[in-house]
Amino acid sequence: MVAAEAVKPNIIFFLTDDQDQLLGGSMPPSSPGVTPIPKTQKILGEGGAVAENMYIHTPICCPSRSETFTGRYLHNLAREGQCPEGYSGKDDDGNLCCMHVDEGLVNNYTMAKTLSDAGYKVGMFGKYLNNCPPDAPPGFDAYLANGGGTYFSPQFFVHGVTGLPSGSVTFNKTDYTTAVVGNYSNAWIKEVKDDPFVAFINPKACHEPFIPAPWYNETWEEGWPAQAPRPPSWNMTKEQRADHHPTIANQDVFTEQTAQCIDDTFKNRWRTLLSVDDVISATHQLCVDLGIEERTYFIYSSDHGYQLGELNLSMDKRNVYEFDIKIHLAVRGPGIPAGTTFSQPATNVDIAPTILDLAGVQAPRVDGRSLVPFLKKTADEVTAAGWRNATYHEYYYVGIDNKCGQQHPIESPDNNFIAVRYQSNSKFGNILYAEFTTGEKGPGFIAFDTINFYELYDMDKDPWQMTNIYNSTTQEMKDALHNDVHQWLQCKGGDCL
């Protein structure tokens, strides 16, 4: 008798935009009942496993998403002399460029293609890459995708979606993007429920301009904060920031108008996330109703963190600091004990190998590693001991961007960095180390052979990165940190920790 083939699990991956973790906008490290996503926290946070040390490799949208879908670090998604533009352009072969990423190294090599080749139905619903290809890349059976678009009357590139023509489709002026993404993704799940499927559900929220659905426009729940968080690094004096690199050192002290803008932004971000909470809850309930919940993995994360006044950065992301690079990750599904956590440090480049591992598919040409042994609590001592104790971060200047009426932009050409976030069990202890250089053209042109500024923070004593201790550390430690971060910068595939 031939043994029955094991049933492949389904996978649903929810990826939000700009949703912070450190400031309480997702599954906060404290006060877990105070969140804009209470249903999601119950379903996934309490019903699955939550990462304690999840980070983003690059804290801006298009590079982050490219890394997530390929499992590659940013320097492996760029080519020398290509994609100098911050937001758009094409490489010499005609491939789209996207915030210095060469999409020729992304769209043909995503986990969607690997999953499709292994027999999965794959659907993309919502934001894919900022410079979004109009034609569905290989692997996507259903494609309702854009680069973020607008909250109302959103436009999507469409392929293989029942009820919609192929090509560019613009919805009615009353149609809200999160609802559109939720409705069409759920309709597709109903269609493919008898096949193994992977659904990528990527709402625009909570990206600017932070427009809530009309039904949540005035919502503010009892017990929610009256204003944006005010950690010690909020609205520092220039003297307090003098030891930071120029983007930070040059920021203004907030005016009353800037502070109000920050608070308004904070509240409307939470209001947009109420719709995301609805979509996640409805999708989970749909799987229950269809009888497929017990063979479905639900994964939830963000493309990076956010800032709301920390180090006098009024809003946005793009920086090396904990509030921009730390994110949430929650996973629920077969074999994952409910209400658990894991502390091993990880980044978004580990998501693709993790999803492929859950699907029982071999991951090709990736820099990341599967988190499944830690999610399922099956890691042996050798696996745990061999895991990395630090995460690597890399960013290249994208463009001038002023926020909330501040005189100085929230980034400038000195904001190109490579960094390592070491955890307490590393040989360096719990620290953040970063090197900065100046330039405007991205990884195809910048090699970090000239360093203009260094930053080093003791994360135990200084969790908000207010005091740069680089100049007071030993030369031996400086040399060791420099050598280590440059090893990360060169790594590929199995060479990466």
C-alpha positions in Angstrom: 0.0 0.0 0.0 1.3 3.5 -0.9 1.3 5.9 1.9 -0.9 8.9 1.4 0.9 12.1 0.5 1.1 14.6 3.4 -1.3 17.5 3.1 0.5 20.7 2.4 -0.3 23.5 4.8 -1.8 26.8 3.7 0.0 30.0 4.6 -1.4 33.5 5.0 1.1 36.3 5.4 -0.1 39.8 6.6 2.4 42.5 6.0 1.6 46.1 7.2 3.4 49.3 6.2 5.3 51.5 8.8 3.7 49.7 11.8 5.9 50.4 14.8 6.6 47.9 17.6 8.6 49.9 20.1 6.1 52.7 20.4 3.1 50.4 21.1 1.5 50.4 17.6 1.4 46.6 17.2 2.1 44.0 19.9 3.7 46.3 22.4 6.4 45.0 24.8 4.3 46.3 27.7 0.6 47.1 28.4 -0.5 44.4 25.9 -4.2 45.4 26.2 -3.4 48.9 24.9 -3.1 48.3 21.1 -5.0 49.3 17.9 -5.1 45.6 16.9 -6.8 43.8 19.9 -8.4 41.0 17.9 -5.1 40.3 16.1 -3.3 40.2 19.4 -5.7 37.6 20.8 -5.7 35.5 17.6 -2.0 35.6 16.8 -0.3 37.1 19.8 -2.0 34.8 22.3 -2.8 32.0 19.9 0.7 31.6 18.4 4.4 32.4 18.9 5.7 36.0 19.1 9.3 37.1 18.4 11.1 39.1 21.2 13.9 40.3 19.0 12.6 40.7 15.5 14.3 43.4 13.3 14.2 44.8 9.8 17.3 44.8 7.7 16.6 48.0 5.9 14.1 50.5 7.4 12.3 51.8 4.3 9.6 50.2 2.2 10.9 48.9 -1.2 14.2 47.5 0.0 12.6 45.9 3.0 9.9 44.3 0.9 12.4 43.1 -1.7 14.4 41.5 1.1 11.3 39.9 2.6 10.2 38.3 -0.6 13.6 37.0 -1.6 15.4 36.3 1.7 18.4 38.4 0.5 20.3 41.3 2.1 20.2 44.6 0.4 23.7 44.5 -1.0 22.7 41.3 -2.8 19.8 43.0 -4.5 21.9 45.7 -6.1 24.4 45.8 -8.9 27.4 47.9 -9.3 26.7 51.1 -11.2 23.0 50.5 -11.4 19.9 52.2 -9.9 21.3 55.5 -8.6 17.9 57.1 -8.4 16.2 57.2 -5.0 12.7 56.3 -6.0 12.5 55.1 -9.6 14.4 54.5 -12.8 15.6 51.4 -14.7 18.8 49.5 -14.9 20.8 49.0 -18.1 18.7 45.9 -18.9 15.4 47.7 -18.5 14.5 46.3 -15.1 12.7 48.6 -12.7 14.7 50.3 -9.9 13.1 50.9 -6.6 14.9 52.8 -3.8 18.2 51.5 -5.2 17.0 47.9 -5.4 17.4 46.3 -8.9 14.1 44.6 -9.4 15.8 42.3 -11.9 17.2 40.6 -8.8 13.8 40.5 -7.1 10.8 39.7 -9.3 12.2 36.6 -10.9 13.5 35.2 -7.6 10.7 35.6 -5.0 9.4 33.0 -2.7 6.2 33.2 -4.7 7.9 31.5 -7.7 9.5 28.9 -5.5 6.1 28.1 -3.9 4.4 28.0 -7.2 7.0 25.6 -8.6 6.2 23.4 -5.6 2.5 23.2 -6.4 1.1 26.1 -4.4 -1.5 28.6 -5.6 -0.1 32.0 -4.8 -2.0 35.3 -4.5 -0.7 38.8 -3.9 -3.2 41.4 -2.5 -2.1 44.9 -1.7 1.3 46.6 -1.6 4.0 44.7 -3.3 7.0 47.0 -4.2 6.8 50.8 -4.4 7.8 50.7 -8.0 5.3 48.0 -8.7 5.6 45.9 -11.9 2.3 46.2 -13.9 2.6 42.5 -14.9 2.4 39.8 -12.3 6.0 38.5 -11.6 6.5 34.7 -12.0 4.7 32.7 -9.3 1.7 34.8 -8.7 -1.6 33.2 -9.8 -3.7 36.1 -8.5 -2.3 39.6 -8.5 -4.1 42.7 -7.1 -1.0 44.8 -6.4 0.3 48.3 -6.3 3.1 50.4 -4.7 0.9 51.6 -1.8 -1.5 53.8 -3.7 -4.2 55.9 -2.1 -6.5 55.1 0.8 -9.6 55.9 -1.3 -10.3 55.1 -4.9 -7.1 52.9 -5.0 -5.5 51.8 -8.2 -4.2 48.2 -8.6 -2.5 46.2 -11.3 -4.6 43.1 -11.8 -4.1 39.6 -13.1 -6.1 36.5 -12.4 -8.6 38.0 -10.0 -12.2 36.9 -10.4 -14.6 39.7 -11.2 -11.9 42.2 -12.3 -10.3 42.7 -15.8 -6.6 42.3 -16.3 -4.6 45.5 -16.4 -4.9 48.7 -14.4 -8.0 48.9 -12.3 -9.1 52.0 -10.3 -11.8 51.5 -7.7 -14.6 53.9 -6.8 -14.0 57.1 -4.7 -15.8 55.5 -1.8 -13.8 52.3 -1.8 -11.3 52.1 1.0 -8.1 50.3 0.2 -7.8 48.0 3.3 -11.4 46.8 2.6 -10.6 46.2 -1.1 -7.5 44.2 -0.2 -9.4 42.2 2.5 -12.5 41.5 0.4 -10.6 40.3 -2.7 -8.1 38.2 -0.8 -10.9 36.5 1.2 -12.8 35.8 -2.0 -9.7 34.2 -3.6 -9.2 32.1 -0.5 -12.7 30.7 -0.9 -11.9 29.8 -4.5 -8.7 28.0 -3.8 -9.5 26.5 -0.4 -9.2 22.9 -1.8 -5.7 23.5 -3.0 -2.6 24.4 -1.0 -2.3 28.1 -1.2 -0.2 31.1 0.0 -1.9 34.4 0.3 0.1 37.6 0.8 -2.3 40.3 2.3 -0.5 43.6 2.4 -2.6 46.6 3.4 -1.4 50.2 2.9 -1.9 51.0 6.6 -0.5 52.6 8.5 1.6 54.5 5.9 1.0 58.3 5.5 -1.2 60.2 4.8 -2.9 58.1 7.6 -6.5 58.3 6.5 -8.8 56.1 8.5 -11.9 54.4 7.1 -15.0 56.6 7.6 -16.4 54.2 10.1 -13.3 54.7 12.3 -12.6 58.4 11.6 -13.4 59.6 15.1 -12.7 56.4 17.0 -10.5 56.7 20.1 -11.0 53.9 22.6 -11.1 54.4 26.4 -7.7 53.8 27.8 -5.8 54.6 24.6 -3.0 57.2 25.0 -4.0 60.8 24.9 -0.9 61.6 22.8 2.1 60.1 21.1 4.6 58.4 23.4 7.1 60.7 25.1 10.2 58.6 25.8 13.4 60.3 27.1 14.6 60.9 23.5 11.5 62.9 22.5 12.3 66.5 21.6 15.9 66.6 22.8 17.9 69.8 22.8 20.6 70.3 20.1 23.3 70.1 22.8 21.9 66.6 23.8 22.2 65.5 20.2 25.6 66.9 19.3 27.3 63.5 19.4 24.9 62.1 16.8 25.5 62.1 13.0 24.4 65.3 11.2 20.9 64.2 10.2 20.1 64.0 13.9 22.3 66.7 15.2 20.8 69.3 12.9 17.2 68.7 13.8 15.2 71.6 15.3 13.6 71.6 18.8 9.9 71.0 18.2 7.4 73.9 17.9 3.9 73.5 19.3 2.7 72.9 15.7 5.2 70.1 15.2 4.2 68.4 18.4 0.5 68.6 17.5 1.3 67.1 14.1 3.1 64.2 15.8 0.1 63.6 18.1 -2.4 63.8 15.2 -0.2 61.4 13.2 0.0 58.9 16.1 -3.8 58.8 16.5 -4.7 58.5 12.8 -2.1 55.7 12.4 -3.9 53.7 15.1 -7.3 54.4 13.4 -6.0 53.1 10.1 -4.9 49.9 11.9 -8.4 49.2 13.2 -9.2 48.2 9.6 -6.2 45.9 9.4 -7.4 44.3 12.6 -10.7 43.7 11.0 -9.1 42.1 7.9 -6.9 39.8 10.0 -9.8 38.7 12.2 -12.2 38.2 9.2 -9.6 36.2 7.4 -8.9 33.9 10.3 -12.7 33.4 10.9 -13.1 32.6 7.2 -10.5 29.8 7.5 -12.4 28.5 10.5 -15.7 28.6 8.6 -14.1 26.8 5.6 -12.7 24.1 7.8 -9.1 24.9 6.9 -7.9 26.8 9.9 -6.1 23.8 11.5 -3.9 23.3 8.4 -3.2 27.0 7.9 -0.3 29.2 9.2 -1.0 32.8 9.9 2.0 35.2 9.9 1.9 38.9 10.7 4.7 41.4 10.5 5.6 44.9 9.2 8.1 46.3 6.7 9.8 48.4 9.4 9.3 50.4 12.5 8.6 54.2 12.9 9.6 57.4 14.7 7.3 59.9 16.3 9.5 62.5 17.8 12.4 60.4 19.0 15.8 62.1 18.5 13.7 65.0 17.1 12.6 63.0 14.1 9.0 64.1 13.8 7.8 61.0 11.9 8.8 58.5 9.2 11.5 55.8 9.3 15.0 55.4 7.5 17.1 55.5 10.6 19.4 53.0 12.4 17.7 53.4 15.8 15.7 50.8 17.6 12.4 52.5 17.0 12.9 52.2 13.2 14.4 48.7 13.0 12.5 46.7 15.6 9.3 45.1 14.4 6.7 42.6 15.4 6.4 39.0 14.2 3.6 36.7 15.3 3.0 33.2 13.8 0.1 30.8 14.5 -0.5 27.4 13.0 0.0 23.6 13.2 2.7 22.6 15.6 3.3 26.1 17.0 2.5 26.2 20.8 0.0 29.0 21.7 1.1 31.8 23.9 4.9 31.3 23.4 7.8 33.5 22.6 11.3 33.1 21.2 14.3 35.3 21.9 16.7 34.4 19.0 17.4 37.5 17.0 16.0 37.6 13.4 15.3 39.9 10.5 12.9 40.0 7.6 15.4 38.1 5.4 14.5 35.1 7.6 10.8 35.3 6.6 11.1 33.8 3.1 13.1 30.8 4.3 10.7 30.4 7.2 7.6 30.4 4.9 9.3 27.9 2.5 10.2 25.7 5.4 6.7 25.7 6.7 5.6 24.7 3.2 8.1 21.9 3.1 10.0 23.6 0.2 13.8 23.9 -0.1 14.9 27.6 0.0 17.2 28.6 -2.9 19.8 31.3 -2.9 18.8 33.0 0.4 20.9 34.9 3.0 18.4 34.3 5.8 17.6 31.2 7.9 14.4 29.4 8.9 12.8 30.3 12.2 10.7 27.1 12.3 12.8 25.3 14.9 12.1 28.2 17.3 8.5 28.7 16.4 7.8 25.0 16.9 10.1 24.6 19.9 12.0 21.8 18.1 15.4 23.4 18.1 18.1 21.2 19.6 21.1 22.5 21.6 23.3 22.5 18.5 20.8 24.5 16.4 20.2 27.0 19.3 23.9 27.4 20.0 24.7 27.9 16.3 22.2 30.7 15.9 23.4 34.3 15.4 23.5 36.6 18.4 23.3 39.8 16.3 21.4 41.3 13.4 22.7 43.2 10.4 21.3 46.5 9.0 22.0 48.4 5.9 20.5 51.6 4.4 21.2 54.0 1.6 19.9 57.6 1.3 16.7 57.8 -0.7 15.8 61.5 -0.8 15.1 64.7 1.0 11.8 64.5 3.0 10.5 67.2 5.4 7.8 66.2 7.9 5.5 68.1 10.2 6.8 71.5 9.2 10.4 70.9 10.4 13.0 73.0 8.9 15.5 70.2 8.4 14.6 67.0 6.5 14.4 63.7 8.3 17.2 62.4 6.2 20.1 63.8 4.2 23.0 62.3 2.1 25.0 61.6 5.2 22.4 58.9 6.2 24.0 55.9 4.5 24.8 53.3 7.2 25.8 49.7 7.9 25.2 48.5 11.4 25.0 45.5 13.7 22.5 45.2 16.6 24.3 42.9 19.1 22.3 41.1 21.7 23.3 40.5 25.4 24.8 37.1 24.7 27.2 38.4 22.1 30.9 38.9 22.7 30.2 42.7 22.7 27.2 42.7 24.9 23.9 44.4 24.3 24.9 47.3 21.9 24.2 49.0 18.6 27.1 49.9 16.4 26.8 51.9 13.2 29.1 53.4 10.5 27.9 56.2 8.3 29.1 57.6 4.9 27.9 60.3 2.6 26.5 59.7 -0.9 23.3 59.8 -2.9 23.5 56.9 -5.4 23.0 53.8 -3.3 24.7 50.4 -3.0 25.7 50.3 -6.7 28.0 53.2 -6.0 28.7 53.3 -2.2 31.2 50.7 -0.8 31.7 52.1 2.8 35.4 52.4 2.2 35.3 56.0 3.6 33.5 56.3 7.0 32.4 59.8 8.0 30.8 59.1 11.3 30.5 56.3 13.9 27.9 55.6 16.6 27.9 53.1 19.4 25.2 52.7 22.1 25.0 50.7 25.3 21.4 49.4 24.9 21.2 48.3 28.6 22.0 51.8 29.9 20.7 53.8 27.0 17.8 52.0 25.3 16.7 55.2 23.4 20.2 55.8 21.9 20.7 59.2 23.4 24.5 59.0 24.3 27.0 58.0 21.6 29.9 56.2 23.4 32.0 55.5 20.4 34.8 58.0 21.2 35.2 56.6 24.8 35.5 53.0 23.8 38.9 51.2 23.3 40.6 51.0 19.9 40.6 47.2 20.1 36.9 47.2 20.3 36.5 49.8 17.6 38.6 47.6 15.3 36.7 44.5 16.1 33.3 46.1 15.5 34.5 47.6 12.2 35.8 44.3 11.0 32.6 42.5 12.0 30.2 44.9 10.2 32.3 44.8 7.0 32.1 41.0 7.1 28.3 41.3 7.2 28.4 43.8 4.3 30.2 41.2 2.1 28.2 38.1 3.0 26.2 36.1 0.6 24.0 33.0 1.1 25.7 30.5 3.4 28.3 33.0 4.4 25.7 35.0 6.3 25.1 34.1 9.9 
